[in-house]
Amino acid sequence: MAHLFEQNRNYVLGDPELDVIGPREKLAQWRHKGTGPAFYRLGRKIIYRGEDLNAWADARRVDPERGKD
């Protein structure tokens, strides 16, 4: 299975790779609501692990073939 993000990499706000899942403002809304990908808050710095981003994205994968008769 291909991954959208490097598994063993950490991503911080401002990394262009995070634009794949949404703009910075959307990520902030998700963190506030507790609905986005898992993250670390170290002081004022937000860090996402590639492994967590891939798990979050995989959970939202839609298979159009699924559910067809």
C-alpha positions as CSV (number, residue, x, y, z in Angstrom):
1,M,0.0,0.0,0.0
2,A,1.3,3.4,-0.9
3,H,1.5,6.1,1.7
4,L,0.7,9.8,1.2
5,F,3.3,10.7,3.9
6,E,6.7,9.4,4.8
7,Q,6.1,7.0,7.7
8,N,9.2,7.9,9.7
9,R,9.1,11.6,9.2
10,N,7.7,14.4,11.5
11,Y,5.8,17.2,9.9
12,V,5.3,20.7,11.3
13,L,2.8,23.4,10.4
14,G,4.1,25.2,7.3
15,D,5.4,22.0,5.7
16,P,3.9,22.1,2.2
17,E,3.1,18.3,2.4
18,L,0.4,19.0,4.9
19,D,-1.5,21.0,2.3
20,V,-2.6,17.6,0.9
21,I,-5.1,17.2,3.8
22,G,-6.1,20.8,4.2
23,P,-5.0,24.4,4.8
24,R,-3.5,25.4,8.0
25,E,-6.7,26.9,9.3
26,K,-8.6,23.7,8.7
27,L,-6.0,21.7,10.6
28,A,-6.4,24.2,13.5
29,Q,-10.2,23.7,13.5
30,W,-9.8,19.9,13.5
31,R,-7.3,20.1,16.5
32,H,-9.8,22.3,18.4
33,K,-12.7,19.9,17.7
34,G,-10.5,16.8,18.2
35,T,-11.4,15.4,14.8
36,G,-8.2,15.6,12.9
37,P,-5.1,13.5,12.8
38,A,-3.2,12.8,16.0
39,F,-0.6,15.4,16.8
40,Y,1.9,16.5,19.5
41,R,1.8,19.9,21.0
42,L,5.2,20.9,22.3
43,G,4.9,24.4,23.7
44,R,3.5,26.3,20.7
45,K,4.8,23.9,18.1
46,I,2.4,21.3,16.5
47,I,4.0,18.2,15.2
48,Y,2.4,15.4,13.1
49,R,4.0,12.0,12.6
50,G,3.9,10.6,9.1
51,E,2.6,7.3,10.5
52,D,-0.3,9.1,12.2
53,L,-1.2,11.1,9.1
54,N,-1.2,7.9,7.0
55,A,-3.4,6.1,9.5
56,W,-5.8,9.1,9.6
57,A,-5.9,9.3,5.7
58,D,-6.4,5.5,5.4
59,A,-9.4,5.6,7.7
60,R,-11.0,8.1,5.3
61,R,-10.4,6.0,2.2
62,V,-13.5,5.5,0.0
63,D,-13.7,2.4,-2.2
64,P,-16.3,3.0,-4.8
65,E,-16.5,-0.8,-5.6
66,R,-17.6,-1.5,-2.0
67,G,-21.3,-1.8,-1.5
68,K,-22.1,-2.6,-5.2
69,D,-24.2,-5.7,-5.8
